[in-house]
Amino acid sequence: MSDSLKCNAQETAACCCVDVGTVMDNTDCTASYQNVFVNRDEAEQMLKMLTEKVRSVESEPCLIESSLEDVAGGVQLTADFTFSCQAETMIFQLGLR
């Protein structure tokens, strides 16, 4: 089961870098995360780690919307992190790699 972090900026697969020509126009301020964990405790620990990472990046309060859902094979964590600007979103996403 793999982690999934959605990013709309164009990335270069070879180095996981954002293309130099990527325009930051503050239209992509949300990072989304989804993964299935063996149990609820592991999912809650990941949400805690992601929240701590968010707090280290944000200049204004980030809107965090999350849910934990029992699914076949474990507990699915789904979370959206909406920052006040696109630069913070990208810093958060790059910090998780």
For each residue, the residues with C-beta under 8 A, 3 or more apart:
1: 35 36 37 73 74
2: 35
3: 33 35
4: 32 33 34 35
5: 31 32 33 93 96
6: 31 32 33
7: 11 28 31 90 93
8: 28
9: 18 19 22 28 90
10: 18 19 21 22
11: 7 16 17 18 19
12: 15 16 17 18 19
13: 16
14:
15: 12
16: 11 12 13 97
17: 11 12
18: 9 10 11 12 22 90 94
19: 9 10 11 12 22
20:
21: 10
22: 9 10 18 19
23:
24: 86 87 90
25: 86
26: 29 85 86
27: 86
28: 7 8 9 86 89
29: 26 82 83 84 85 86 88 89
30: 80 81 82 83 89
31: 5 6 7 80 81 83 89 92 93
32: 4 5 6 78 79 80 81
33: 3 4 5 6 50 77 78 79 80 81
34: 4 76 77 78 79
35: 1 2 3 4 43 46 76 77
36: 1 71 73 74 75 76 77
37: 1 40 42 43 46 74 75 76 77
38: 42 73 74 75
39: 42 43 74 75
40: 37 43 44 68 75
41: 44 45
42: 37 38 39 45 46 75
43: 35 37 39 40 46 47 68 74 75 76 77
44: 40 41 47 48 68
45: 41 42 48 49
46: 35 37 42 43 49 50 77
47: 43 44 50 51 66 68 77 79
48: 44 45 51 52
49: 45 46 52 53
50: 33 46 47 53 54 79 81 96
51: 47 48 54 55 64
52: 48 49 55 56
53: 49 50 56 57 92 95 96
54: 50 51 57 58 62 64 81 83 92
55: 51 52 58 62
56: 52 53
57: 53 54 62 83 88 91 92 95
58: 54 55 61 62 83 84 88
59: 84 85 88
60: 84
61: 58 84
62: 54 55 57 58 81 82 83 84 88
63: 80 81 82
64: 51 54 79 80 81 82
65: 79 80 82
66: 47 77 78 79 80
67: 77 78 79
68: 40 43 44 47 75 76 77
69: 75 76 78
70: 74 75 76
71: 36 74 75 76
72:
73: 1 36 38
74: 1 36 37 38 39 43 70 71
75: 36 37 38 39 40 42 43 68 69 70 71
76: 34 35 36 37 43 68 69 70 71
77: 33 34 35 36 37 43 46 47 66 67 68
78: 32 33 34 66 67 69
79: 32 33 34 47 50 64 65 66 67
80: 30 31 32 33 63 64 65 66
81: 30 31 32 33 50 54 62 63 64 89 92
82: 29 30 62 63 64 65
83: 29 30 31 54 57 58 62 86 88 89 92
84: 29 58 59 60 61 62 88
85: 26 29 59 88 89
86: 24 25 26 27 28 29 83 89 90
87: 24 90 91
88: 29 57 58 59 62 83 84 85 91 92
89: 28 29 30 31 81 83 85 86 92 93
90: 7 9 18 24 86 87 93 94
91: 57 87 88 94 95
92: 31 53 54 57 81 83 88 89 95 96
93: 5 7 31 89 90 96 97
94: 18 90 91 97
95: 53 57 91 92
96: 5 50 53 92 93
97: 16 93 94
